[in-house]
Amino acid sequence: MEKDIKKVKMVGEGVKFDRIRRITGYLVGTLDRFNNAKKEEVKDRVTHAAN
């Protein structure tokens, strides 16, 4: 006999998610509306690896 195995769906699976950043107090998804000074601030930030 074969058993019907149902795939368990993980929380959030299949949900499209864009990166959201907090920059100078604002939550933003893209930097396209920022002026050059704000874009430079983003480049100067230190990134931390998530291990």
C-alpha positions as CSV (number, residue, x, y, z in Angstrom):
1,M,0.0,0.0,0.0
2,E,1.2,3.5,-0.8
3,K,0.6,6.2,1.7
4,D,-0.4,9.6,0.6
5,I,2.4,11.9,1.8
6,K,1.3,15.5,2.0
7,K,4.0,18.1,1.7
8,V,4.1,20.3,4.7
9,K,4.2,23.9,3.7
10,M,6.6,26.1,5.7
11,V,5.5,29.4,7.0
12,G,6.2,32.1,4.4
13,E,6.9,29.6,1.7
14,G,5.9,31.0,-1.7
15,V,5.6,34.5,-0.5
16,K,7.6,37.1,-2.5
17,F,9.7,39.3,-0.3
18,D,11.7,42.3,-1.2
19,R,14.6,43.6,0.9
20,I,13.6,46.3,3.3
21,R,16.2,48.5,4.9
22,R,16.0,51.2,7.6
23,I,18.0,54.2,6.4
24,T,18.1,57.4,8.3
25,G,14.9,56.5,10.1
26,Y,12.9,55.5,7.0
27,L,11.9,52.0,5.9
28,V,12.8,51.7,2.2
29,G,12.8,48.9,-0.4
30,T,14.9,50.6,-3.1
31,L,17.4,53.4,-3.1
32,D,16.3,54.9,-6.5
33,R,14.6,57.9,-4.9
34,F,17.5,58.8,-2.6
35,N,19.9,61.6,-3.4
36,N,23.6,61.1,-3.9
37,A,24.5,61.8,-0.2
38,K,22.1,59.2,1.1
39,K,23.3,56.6,-1.5
40,E,26.9,57.3,-0.3
41,E,25.8,56.8,3.3
42,V,24.5,53.4,2.4
43,K,27.8,52.5,0.6
44,D,29.9,53.6,3.7
45,R,28.0,51.3,6.1
46,V,29.6,48.2,7.5
47,T,27.9,45.0,6.6
48,H,27.7,42.0,8.9
49,A,27.6,38.4,7.7
50,A,24.9,36.2,9.0
51,N,26.4,32.9,9.8
